[in-house]
Amino acid sequence: QVQLVESGGGLVQVGGSLRLSCAASGRTFSNLAMGWFRQAPGKEREFVGSITQGGASTYYADSVKGRFTISRDNAKNTVYLQMNNLKPEDAGVYYCAANQRVISGRFHDTDWWYYWGQGTQVIVSS
């Protein structure tokens, strides 16, 4: 089993920045591909980005490319999501996800990911 705990959410103004963290435990962190998803009220959970086990490759949704950056620190068992130039449409609950598989195929789908955190809320005020 893998336990994922997100933190860092909160209230931020449009154009501001926020960094989310996700701490993992239960498995060797460096064996886990990590992902971030978000869900706005009344909408489906959507892919934000992901990072490979070693951190060499990252993937992003078009809506966040150039504004969000995923990174990981395998020594701290933590993955980060740096969010810059936040927009109202970025608001929602952000979830961390993990899978021991190599990122490929339909990794934009929630079904591809096996472990999930409880989420952290991001509110963007205008």
C-alpha positions, 0 to 999 in steps of 0.5 A: 500500500502507498499512502499519499498526503497532499499539503500546500493548498489555500487561497491565492489571488489571480496571477499568484503562485502556490506550491503543493506537496505530496508526501508518500509512504509505504513503498519505495518512492523512487519506484513510483510514477507520480501524478497530479489531478484536479477536480472543480465543483461539478466537474470530472477529475482531470489530469494536470501533470505527471513525472516519471520515477526518476524525474527525467520526464514530465507531462502536462495538460495543455491548460497548465503548460508553461505555468505549472511545474512538477518536480520530485525529491526522492530522498524526501519521498515527496513530489511537488506542483509549483503553480504560477500565474494562477487563473480562476479556472485553476481552482479546485481540489488537487489530488496526488496519485501514484502508480508503480508502472512506467508512464505510458498509454492512458496515463491522463485517465484517472483509471491508470493511477492506483493510489490516491491522496485525499486532496488539497483545496486551491481557491483562486480569488479575482 
